[in-house]
Protein backbone atom coordinates (compact mmCIF):
# COMPACT_ATOMS: atom_id res chain seq x y z
CA UNK A 1 0.00 0.00 0.00
CA UNK A 2 1.31 3.48 -0.88
CA UNK A 3 0.64 6.69 0.96
CA UNK A 4 -0.82 9.71 -0.75
CA UNK A 5 1.18 12.93 -0.68
CA UNK A 6 -1.57 15.02 0.87
CA UNK A 7 -0.02 18.46 1.38
CA UNK A 8 3.01 20.59 2.12
CA UNK A 9 2.63 22.65 5.28
CA UNK A 10 4.16 26.12 5.37
CA UNK A 11 4.53 27.83 8.74
CA UNK A 12 3.81 31.54 8.54
CA UNK A 13 3.09 34.57 10.67
CA UNK A 14 0.36 35.60 8.19
CA UNK A 15 -1.48 32.56 6.79
CA UNK A 16 -4.05 34.46 4.72
CA UNK A 17 -1.55 36.81 3.11
CA UNK A 18 1.02 34.14 2.27
CA UNK A 19 -1.61 31.69 1.00
CA UNK A 20 -3.02 34.46 -1.20
CA UNK A 21 0.47 35.17 -2.56
CA UNK A 22 1.07 31.51 -3.43
CA UNK A 23 -2.44 31.18 -4.90
CA UNK A 24 -1.66 34.09 -7.25
CA UNK A 25 1.82 32.75 -8.03
CA UNK A 26 0.52 29.26 -8.92
CA UNK A 27 -2.97 30.23 -10.12
CA UNK A 28 -4.48 27.99 -7.43
CA UNK A 29 -7.58 28.53 -5.32
CA UNK A 30 -8.37 28.67 -1.62
CA UNK A 31 -10.48 25.73 -0.42
CA UNK A 32 -10.32 26.32 3.34
CA UNK A 33 -9.70 29.46 5.35
CA UNK A 34 -9.53 30.14 9.09
CA UNK A 35 -7.52 32.59 11.18
CA UNK A 36 -4.81 30.02 11.83
CA UNK A 37 -4.90 27.91 8.64
CA UNK A 38 -5.47 28.36 4.91
CA UNK A 39 -5.44 25.61 2.27
CA UNK A 40 -4.90 26.12 -1.45
CA UNK A 41 -5.08 23.55 -4.27
CA UNK A 42 -4.80 23.57 -8.05
CA UNK A 43 -7.96 25.01 -9.62
CA UNK A 44 -8.73 21.73 -11.37
CA UNK A 45 -8.15 19.57 -8.28
CA UNK A 46 -11.58 19.91 -6.68
CA UNK A 47 -13.36 19.18 -9.93
CA UNK A 48 -11.28 16.08 -10.68
CA UNK A 49 -10.78 14.83 -7.12
CA UNK A 50 -14.14 13.06 -7.18
CA UNK A 51 -13.17 11.30 -10.41
CA UNK A 52 -9.58 10.40 -9.48
CA UNK A 53 -8.52 7.49 -7.30
CA UNK A 54 -7.45 8.60 -3.83
CA UNK A 55 -3.73 8.19 -4.57
CA UNK A 56 -3.87 10.39 -7.70
CA UNK A 57 -5.46 13.48 -6.13
CA UNK A 58 -2.76 16.20 -6.17
CA UNK A 59 -1.34 17.65 -2.96
CA UNK A 60 -2.22 21.09 -1.69
CA UNK A 61 -0.37 23.75 0.24
CA UNK A 62 -1.42 24.42 3.83
CA UNK A 63 -0.39 27.65 5.55
CA UNK A 64 -0.47 27.48 9.34
CA UNK A 65 -0.01 30.25 11.88
CA UNK A 66 3.15 30.33 13.98
CA UNK A 67 4.40 33.06 16.30
CA UNK A 68 7.99 33.18 15.02
CA UNK A 69 9.39 34.59 11.79
CA UNK A 70 11.58 32.52 9.47
CA UNK A 71 15.22 32.91 10.46
CA UNK A 72 17.29 30.37 8.49
CA UNK A 73 17.52 28.81 5.04
CA UNK A 74 14.80 26.27 4.23
CA UNK A 75 15.74 22.61 4.50
CA UNK A 76 12.97 21.80 2.02
CA UNK A 77 11.79 23.93 -0.88
CA UNK A 78 9.53 23.80 -3.91
CA UNK A 79 10.87 23.59 -7.46
CA UNK A 80 8.65 25.21 -10.07
CA UNK A 81 9.12 24.83 -13.82
CA UNK A 82 7.44 26.61 -16.71
CA UNK A 83 6.34 24.55 -19.68
CA UNK A 84 8.67 24.64 -22.68
CA UNK A 85 6.14 26.87 -24.47
CA UNK A 86 6.33 29.48 -21.69
CA UNK A 87 8.87 32.27 -21.27
CA UNK A 88 10.86 31.42 -18.12
CA UNK A 89 12.27 34.93 -17.71
CA UNK A 90 8.80 36.45 -18.05
CA UNK A 91 7.53 34.04 -15.39
CA UNK A 92 10.33 35.03 -13.02
CA UNK A 93 9.53 38.70 -13.67
CA UNK A 94 5.84 38.01 -12.92
CA UNK A 95 6.75 36.37 -9.61
CA UNK A 96 8.99 39.31 -8.75
CA UNK A 97 6.14 41.71 -9.56
CA UNK A 98 4.02 39.78 -7.03
CA UNK A 99 6.69 40.29 -4.37
CA UNK A 100 9.22 37.46 -4.82
CA UNK A 101 12.87 38.36 -4.42
CA UNK A 102 16.00 36.75 -5.83
CA UNK A 103 18.16 35.14 -3.17
CA UNK A 104 21.62 33.65 -2.97
CA UNK A 105 21.74 30.35 -1.11
CA UNK A 106 25.22 29.52 -2.36
CA UNK A 107 24.30 28.50 -5.90
CA UNK A 108 26.97 29.02 -8.56
CA UNK A 109 26.29 31.62 -11.26
CA UNK A 110 26.00 29.01 -14.03
CA UNK A 111 23.11 26.94 -12.63
CA UNK A 112 19.99 26.35 -14.71
CA UNK A 113 17.60 27.56 -12.02
CA UNK A 114 16.83 30.82 -10.26
CA UNK A 115 16.37 30.90 -6.50
CA UNK A 116 13.58 33.19 -5.30
CA UNK A 117 11.92 33.79 -1.96
CA UNK A 118 8.26 34.48 -1.22
CA UNK A 119 7.30 37.58 0.83
CA UNK A 120 8.16 35.78 4.10
CA UNK A 121 11.53 34.58 2.84
CA UNK A 122 10.69 30.95 1.99
CA UNK A 123 13.03 29.91 -0.81
CA UNK A 124 11.85 28.21 -3.99
CA UNK A 125 13.43 27.61 -7.39
CA UNK A 126 12.25 28.31 -10.91
CA UNK A 127 13.84 25.69 -13.11
CA UNK A 128 14.50 25.75 -16.81
CA UNK A 129 11.46 24.89 -18.94
CA UNK A 130 10.29 21.28 -18.72
CA UNK A 131 7.94 19.02 -20.66
CA UNK A 132 7.14 17.01 -17.50
KABELQUI-V929712 format. One record per residue. N is the residue number from 1. RES is the residue in three letters. PSI is psi in whole degrees, -180 to 180 (999 if undefined). OMEGA is omega in whole degrees, 0 to 359 (999 if undefined). Layout:
<<N & RES & PSI & OMEGA> <N & RES & PSI & OMEGA>>
//
This chain:
<<1 & UNK & 136 & 178> <2 & UNK & 150 & 175> <3 & UNK & 153 & 175> <4 & UNK & 133 & 172> <5 & UNK & 106 & 189> <6 & UNK & -47 & 182> <7 & UNK & 167 & 168> <8 & UNK & 130 & 181> <9 & UNK & 130 & 179> <10 & UNK & 120 & 176> <11 & UNK & 140 & 185> <12 & UNK & 153 & 175> <13 & UNK & -10 & 179> <14 & UNK & 80 & 184> <15 & UNK & -46 & 183> <16 & UNK & -44 & 183> <17 & UNK & -44 & 182> <18 & UNK & -39 & 176> <19 & UNK & -41 & 178> <20 & UNK & -41 & 179> <21 & UNK & -49 & 181> <22 & UNK & -35 & 177> <23 & UNK & -42 & 177> <24 & UNK & -41 & 181> <25 & UNK & -41 & 184> <26 & UNK & -8 & 187> <27 & UNK & 47 & 176> <28 & UNK & 179 & 180> <29 & UNK & 153 & 177> <30 & UNK & 131 & 179> <31 & UNK & -12 & 176> <32 & UNK & 139 & 181> <33 & UNK & 126 & 173> <34 & UNK & 173 & 181> <35 & UNK & -31 & 186> <36 & UNK & 4 & 182> <37 & UNK & 136 & 176> <38 & UNK & 137 & 181> <39 & UNK & 132 & 174> <40 & UNK & 150 & 180> <41 & UNK & 163 & 174> <42 & UNK & 145 & 183> <43 & UNK & -35 & 183> <44 & UNK & -11 & 188> <45 & UNK & -44 & 181> <46 & UNK & -41 & 181> <47 & UNK & -44 & 183> <48 & UNK & -18 & 186> <49 & UNK & -30 & 178> <50 & UNK & -22 & 181> <51 & UNK & -22 & 184> <52 & UNK & 148 & 172> <53 & UNK & 152 & 183> <54 & UNK & -45 & 185> <55 & UNK & -10 & 181> <56 & UNK & -1 & 177> <57 & UNK & 129 & 185> <58 & UNK & 154 & 178> <59 & UNK & 159 & 175> <60 & UNK & -179 & 173> <61 & UNK & 132 & 181> <62 & UNK & 127 & 181> <63 & UNK & 118 & 184> <64 & UNK & 144 & 182> <65 & UNK & 132 & 170> <66 & UNK & 162 & 183> <67 & UNK & -12 & 185> <68 & UNK & 146 & 175> <69 & UNK & 160 & 177> <70 & UNK & 136 & 184> <71 & UNK & -17 & 182> <72 & UNK & 171 & 178> <73 & UNK & 142 & 176> <74 & UNK & 146 & 171> <75 & UNK & -10 & 178> <76 & UNK & 139 & 178> <77 & UNK & 165 & 178> <78 & UNK & 142 & 171> <79 & UNK & 126 & 179> <80 & UNK & 145 & 180> <81 & UNK & 130 & 173> <82 & UNK & 155 & 175> <83 & UNK & 157 & 181> <84 & UNK & -22 & 179> <85 & UNK & -5 & 181> <86 & UNK & 154 & 179> <87 & UNK & 107 & 183> <88 & UNK & -45 & 181> <89 & UNK & -37 & 177> <90 & UNK & -36 & 179> <91 & UNK & -41 & 177> <92 & UNK & -43 & 178> <93 & UNK & -39 & 179> <94 & UNK & -44 & 178> <95 & UNK & -40 & 177> <96 & UNK & -37 & 178> <97 & UNK & -25 & 176> <98 & UNK & -14 & 179> <99 & UNK & 2 & 175> <100 & UNK & 152 & 176> <101 & UNK & 149 & 175> <102 & UNK & 139 & 180> <103 & UNK & 153 & 177> <104 & UNK & 115 & 177> <105 & UNK & 19 & 180> <106 & UNK & 7 & 180> <107 & UNK & 149 & 177> <108 & UNK & 160 & 184> <109 & UNK & -13 & 184> <110 & UNK & 18 & 179> <111 & UNK & 161 & 183> <112 & UNK & 14 & 179> <113 & UNK & 163 & 176> <114 & UNK & 131 & 179> <115 & UNK & 126 & 178> <116 & UNK & 167 & 174> <117 & UNK & 143 & 176> <118 & UNK & 178 & 183> <119 & UNK & -19 & 176> <120 & UNK & 6 & 175> <121 & UNK & 8 & 178> <122 & UNK & 120 & 183> <123 & UNK & 147 & 171> <124 & UNK & 161 & 182> <125 & UNK & 145 & 169> <126 & UNK & 114 & 184> <127 & UNK & 174 & 172> <128 & UNK & 163 & 183> <129 & UNK & 143 & 183> <130 & UNK & 147 & 172> <131 & UNK & -35 & 184> <132 & UNK & 999 & 999>>
//
